[in-house]
Amino acid sequence: MDELSWKPDVLGDAFEAAELPLRDDTEGAAVATLVRRRASAPTKRAVLYVHGFNDYFFQTHLADFYVGLGFDFYALDLRSYGRSIRPHRRTNFVDDLGRYAEELDLAAQLVREVDGHDTLLVNGHSTGGLITALWAHHRAGRGVVDGLFLNSPFLDLNAPLVTRTVGVRAVHAARHYVARRPIPGGLGGGYGESLHRDHHGEWVFDPEWKAITGIPAYAGWVAAVHRGHRAVARGLAVDCPVLAMSSTASVDAREWNEGLHSGDAVLDAERIAMLAPRLGRHVTVVRIEGGMHDLVLSSPPVRAQVFDELARWIGAYVPDPV
């Protein structure tokens, strides 16, 4: 692949970013954005982080953690997310999760072949957890992914049974006619308010890239996610060690309440724990008491537990080859 043009990233300091040119898709011209932060010493280990829906990479403390373990850190803003939003494209929209394989393949190629890493750990959050699990499944046997850490992966809808079955099937059946029609509902503003420093949280992020009140999902996206969920339900064959983490509880996110700081306000934590073993033959499931949806954005004592569990798992299953 051609050498990328790296430029200073919006996060400043040691972060840099480069556009990954992609083939046109149903939304027209597309790009993804790769963010990079080098470890303090040369290393053959790297991690690739992939965000969730209505999200992008801004968690600099997550990069600090990985760099501290001796990994070069990379994060991918998928097409139409965050740094990769373009005016002619619907934000956060895709009608086939398999399209993301293009930017994931390019990022993995750069990490391994251009930047010279022997070990690649992939870290997916929420919808990024579903996307990376499906991608790792389809890349099994090729030596692309050495470990997969899933932070509250989106393995099923957080909805009543009738919605997860009859409702979603109806959307899927009509997807070719209503693909770009917004679906009513979605997250309330509670979760975003529980995170952002200007409301009830401790984090700073760009609300143009991660809307505090949430954004509508399109029917085509819901249908694409449904196909991914069906694949998980049937069982995947990810061939590397997998760590799946979720909170011990889910909470109501329709409006702000204190419980949002101690539970998953987006997904059903029980469903995550139940479905995670279907991802492959070597899956570790860890439940985090008091964990928020993005576990690494939880309160300081809770995220310290998240990082302790992750470091222990990395030491056991993705060790430094040196």
C-alpha positions as CSV (number, residue, x, y, z in Angstrom):
1,M,0.0,0.0,0.0
2,D,1.1,3.6,-0.6
3,E,2.7,5.6,2.3
4,L,0.0,7.6,4.1
5,S,0.2,11.3,4.7
6,W,0.3,11.7,8.4
7,K,-0.7,15.0,9.9
8,P,-1.2,16.3,13.5
9,D,-4.5,15.1,15.0
10,V,-7.1,17.1,16.7
11,L,-6.1,15.4,20.0
12,G,-2.7,17.1,19.8
13,D,0.4,16.0,21.6
14,A,1.7,12.6,20.3
15,F,-1.3,11.8,18.1
16,E,-1.3,12.0,14.3
17,A,-4.0,11.1,11.7
18,A,-4.1,10.0,8.1
19,E,-7.0,9.5,5.6
20,L,-7.5,6.0,4.1
21,P,-9.0,6.4,0.6
22,L,-11.8,3.9,0.1
23,R,-13.8,2.8,-2.9
24,D,-17.1,4.6,-3.5
25,D,-20.1,3.0,-1.9
26,T,-23.9,3.6,-2.0
27,E,-23.3,7.0,-0.3
28,G,-20.6,8.1,-2.9
29,A,-17.0,8.9,-2.2
30,A,-15.8,7.5,1.1
31,V,-12.8,7.8,3.4
32,A,-11.8,6.4,6.8
33,T,-9.3,8.0,9.2
34,L,-6.5,6.2,11.1
35,V,-5.2,7.8,14.2
36,R,-1.7,6.8,15.5
37,R,0.3,7.2,18.7
38,R,3.7,5.6,19.0
39,A,5.0,4.0,22.1
40,S,8.0,5.5,23.8
41,A,10.3,2.7,22.6
42,P,10.2,0.7,19.3
43,T,7.8,-2.2,19.6
44,K,6.4,-5.1,17.5
45,R,3.0,-5.0,19.2
46,A,0.1,-2.8,18.1
47,V,-3.5,-2.3,19.0
48,L,-6.3,-1.1,16.7
49,Y,-9.3,0.5,18.4
50,V,-12.7,0.7,16.7
51,H,-15.5,2.9,18.1
52,G,-19.2,2.4,18.3
53,F,-22.3,4.0,16.9
54,N,-22.6,7.8,17.3
55,D,-18.9,7.8,18.4
56,Y,-15.3,8.3,17.4
57,F,-11.9,8.0,19.0
58,F,-11.3,10.6,21.8
59,Q,-10.3,8.4,24.8
60,T,-6.7,9.5,25.1
61,H,-6.4,7.6,28.4
62,L,-7.1,4.4,26.6
63,A,-4.1,5.1,24.3
64,D,-2.0,5.9,27.5
65,F,-2.9,2.5,28.9
66,Y,-1.8,0.6,25.8
67,V,1.3,2.6,25.2
68,G,2.2,2.0,28.9
69,L,2.1,-1.8,28.1
70,G,4.4,-1.3,25.2
71,F,1.9,-1.2,22.3
72,D,1.8,1.3,19.4
73,F,-1.7,2.6,19.4
74,Y,-4.0,3.0,16.4
75,A,-7.6,4.0,16.2
76,L,-9.9,3.9,13.2
77,D,-12.7,6.4,12.6
78,L,-14.9,4.4,10.2
79,R,-16.4,5.9,7.1
80,S,-19.1,8.6,8.0
81,Y,-18.0,8.7,11.7
82,G,-16.0,11.4,13.5
83,R,-13.0,12.5,11.5
84,S,-14.4,10.7,8.5
85,I,-17.8,12.6,8.3
86,R,-18.3,14.2,4.9
87,P,-21.1,16.6,3.9
88,H,-22.5,14.4,1.1
89,R,-22.8,11.3,3.3
90,R,-25.4,10.4,6.0
91,T,-23.6,10.4,9.3
92,N,-23.0,6.9,10.9
93,F,-24.9,5.2,8.0
94,V,-24.0,2.0,6.2
95,D,-26.3,-0.6,4.7
96,D,-23.9,-3.5,5.1
97,L,-21.5,-4.0,8.0
98,G,-19.2,-6.0,5.6
99,R,-18.3,-2.7,3.9
100,Y,-16.1,-1.9,6.9
101,A,-13.8,-4.8,6.0
102,E,-12.2,-2.5,3.5
103,E,-10.9,0.1,6.1
104,L,-10.1,-2.7,8.6
105,D,-8.1,-4.6,6.1
106,L,-6.2,-1.4,5.0
107,A,-5.5,-0.5,8.7
108,A,-4.3,-4.0,9.5
109,Q,-2.1,-4.0,6.4
110,L,-0.5,-0.7,7.4
111,V,0.0,-1.8,11.0
112,R,1.7,-5.1,10.0
113,E,3.4,-4.5,6.6
114,V,4.2,-0.8,6.6
115,D,4.8,-0.1,10.3
116,G,6.3,-3.5,10.9
117,H,4.3,-5.0,13.8
118,D,4.2,-8.8,14.4
119,T,1.3,-8.7,16.9
120,L,-2.1,-7.0,16.4
121,L,-4.7,-6.7,19.2
122,V,-8.0,-5.4,18.0
123,N,-10.2,-3.5,20.5
124,G,-13.8,-2.9,19.5
125,H,-16.5,-1.0,21.5
126,S,-20.2,-1.5,21.1
127,T,-21.1,-1.6,17.4
128,G,-17.4,-1.6,16.8
129,G,-17.3,-4.8,18.8
130,L,-19.9,-6.4,16.5
131,I,-18.0,-5.2,13.4
132,T,-14.6,-6.4,14.5
133,A,-15.9,-9.7,15.7
134,L,-17.5,-10.4,12.3
135,W,-14.4,-9.2,10.5
136,A,-12.1,-11.4,12.7
137,H,-14.4,-14.3,11.9
138,H,-14.1,-13.8,8.2
139,R,-10.3,-13.3,8.5
140,A,-9.8,-16.5,10.6
141,G,-6.8,-18.6,9.5
142,R,-5.0,-15.7,7.9
143,G,-3.0,-14.6,10.9
144,V,-4.4,-11.1,10.9
145,V,-5.7,-10.7,14.4
146,D,-3.8,-12.1,17.4
147,G,-6.3,-11.0,20.1
148,L,-9.8,-9.4,20.3
149,F,-10.9,-7.3,23.2
150,L,-14.6,-6.4,23.0
151,N,-15.9,-3.6,25.3
152,S,-19.7,-3.9,25.7
153,P,-20.0,-5.4,22.2
154,F,-23.4,-4.9,20.4
155,L,-24.3,-8.6,20.0
156,D,-28.1,-8.1,20.2
157,L,-30.7,-5.3,20.4
158,N,-31.6,-3.9,23.8
159,A,-35.3,-4.3,23.2
160,P,-38.2,-6.5,24.1
161,L,-38.3,-9.9,22.4
162,V,-41.1,-8.9,20.0
163,T,-39.0,-5.9,18.8
164,R,-35.8,-8.1,18.4
165,T,-37.7,-10.6,16.3
166,V,-40.9,-9.4,14.6
167,G,-40.1,-5.7,14.5
168,V,-36.5,-6.1,13.2
169,R,-37.5,-8.8,10.7
170,A,-40.1,-6.4,9.2
171,V,-37.4,-3.7,8.8
172,H,-35.1,-6.2,7.2
173,A,-37.7,-7.3,4.8
174,A,-38.4,-3.7,3.7
175,R,-34.8,-2.6,3.8
176,H,-34.5,-2.0,0.0
177,Y,-37.4,0.4,0.1
178,V,-36.8,2.3,3.4
179,A,-33.0,2.0,3.8
180,R,-32.5,5.7,4.3
181,R,-35.6,6.3,6.4
182,P,-34.9,7.2,10.1
183,I,-36.3,4.7,12.6
184,P,-38.3,6.4,15.5
185,G,-36.9,6.1,19.0
186,G,-33.2,5.7,19.8
187,L,-31.3,6.7,22.8
188,G,-32.5,9.6,25.0
189,G,-30.1,12.3,26.1
190,G,-29.3,10.7,29.4
191,Y,-26.3,8.6,28.3
192,G,-24.6,11.5,26.5
193,E,-25.2,13.8,29.5
194,S,-23.7,11.2,31.8
195,L,-20.4,11.4,29.9
196,H,-19.8,15.0,28.8
197,R,-18.1,17.4,31.2
198,D,-20.6,20.2,30.4
199,H,-23.4,18.1,31.8
200,H,-22.9,15.2,34.4
201,G,-19.7,13.6,33.2
202,E,-15.9,14.1,33.2
203,W,-15.1,13.7,29.5
204,V,-14.6,16.2,26.7
205,F,-15.7,15.2,23.1
206,D,-17.0,17.0,20.0
207,P,-20.8,16.9,20.1
208,E,-20.7,17.3,16.3
209,W,-19.0,13.9,16.1
210,K,-20.6,12.3,19.1
211,A,-24.1,13.8,19.6
212,I,-25.0,14.2,23.3
213,T,-28.7,13.6,22.6
214,G,-28.1,10.8,20.2
215,I,-29.0,10.6,16.6
216,P,-31.6,8.5,14.6
217,A,-30.6,5.2,13.1
218,Y,-31.6,4.5,9.6
219,A,-33.6,1.4,8.5
220,G,-30.8,0.1,6.3
221,W,-28.4,0.3,9.2
222,V,-30.8,-1.5,11.5
223,A,-31.2,-4.3,8.9
224,A,-27.4,-4.5,8.5
225,V,-26.9,-4.9,12.3
226,H,-29.7,-7.5,12.3
227,R,-27.8,-9.6,9.8
228,G,-24.8,-9.3,12.1
229,H,-26.8,-10.3,15.1
230,R,-28.1,-13.4,13.3
231,A,-24.6,-14.4,12.4
232,V,-23.5,-14.1,16.1
233,A,-26.6,-16.1,17.2
234,R,-25.6,-18.9,14.8
235,G,-22.1,-18.8,16.1
236,L,-18.8,-17.4,14.8
237,A,-15.4,-19.0,14.4
238,V,-13.0,-16.3,15.6
239,D,-9.7,-18.1,15.9
240,C,-7.8,-15.8,18.3
241,P,-8.4,-15.4,22.0
242,V,-11.4,-13.1,22.8
243,L,-12.0,-11.0,25.9
244,A,-15.6,-9.8,26.1
245,M,-16.4,-7.4,28.9
246,S,-19.8,-6.0,30.0
247,S,-21.4,-4.3,33.0
248,T,-23.3,-6.3,35.6
249,A,-26.4,-4.3,35.0
250,S,-28.3,-2.2,32.4
251,V,-30.0,1.1,33.3
252,D,-32.7,3.4,31.7
253,A,-31.1,6.2,29.6
254,R,-34.2,8.1,28.5
255,E,-33.3,11.0,30.8
256,W,-30.5,11.9,33.2
257,N,-30.4,9.9,36.5
258,E,-27.6,8.9,38.8
259,G,-27.8,5.3,37.8
260,L,-26.3,6.2,34.5
261,H,-22.9,6.3,36.1
262,S,-23.1,2.7,37.3
263,G,-24.7,0.6,34.5
264,D,-24.9,0.1,30.8
265,A,-27.4,2.7,29.4
266,V,-27.3,1.4,25.8
267,L,-27.2,-2.4,25.7
268,D,-28.5,-5.4,27.6
269,A,-25.5,-6.4,29.7
270,E,-27.0,-9.9,30.3
271,R,-27.4,-10.6,26.6
272,I,-23.8,-9.6,26.0
273,A,-22.6,-12.1,28.6
274,M,-24.9,-14.8,27.3
275,L,-24.0,-14.4,23.6
276,A,-20.2,-13.7,23.8
277,P,-19.2,-17.4,24.1
278,R,-20.7,-17.9,20.6
279,L,-18.0,-15.8,19.0
280,G,-15.3,-18.5,19.0
281,R,-13.8,-21.4,20.9
282,H,-11.5,-19.3,23.2
283,V,-13.7,-16.6,24.8
284,T,-13.2,-15.0,28.3
285,V,-16.2,-13.2,29.7
286,V,-15.7,-10.6,32.4
287,R,-18.5,-8.7,34.1
288,I,-17.7,-5.3,35.6
289,E,-19.8,-4.1,38.5
290,G,-20.6,-0.4,38.2
291,G,-19.5,-0.3,34.6
292,M,-21.0,2.2,32.1
293,H,-21.7,1.3,28.5
294,D,-18.2,2.4,27.4
295,L,-16.4,0.6,30.3
296,V,-13.3,2.7,30.0
297,L,-15.4,5.9,30.6
298,S,-16.7,4.5,33.9
299,S,-15.8,6.1,37.3
300,P,-12.1,6.0,38.2
301,P,-12.3,2.9,40.5
302,V,-14.3,1.0,38.0
303,R,-12.2,1.8,34.9
304,A,-9.1,0.9,37.0
305,Q,-10.7,-2.6,37.4
306,V,-11.3,-2.7,33.6
307,F,-7.7,-1.9,32.9
308,D,-6.5,-4.4,35.5
309,E,-8.6,-7.2,34.0
310,L,-7.5,-6.2,30.4
311,A,-3.8,-6.1,31.4
312,R,-4.0,-9.5,33.0
313,W,-5.7,-11.0,29.9
314,I,-3.2,-9.4,27.6
315,G,-0.4,-10.9,29.7
316,A,-1.9,-14.3,29.4
317,Y,-3.0,-14.4,25.8
318,V,-1.3,-11.6,23.8
319,P,2.1,-11.6,25.5
320,D,5.2,-9.7,24.3
321,P,7.0,-12.1,22.0
322,V,10.4,-10.6,23.0
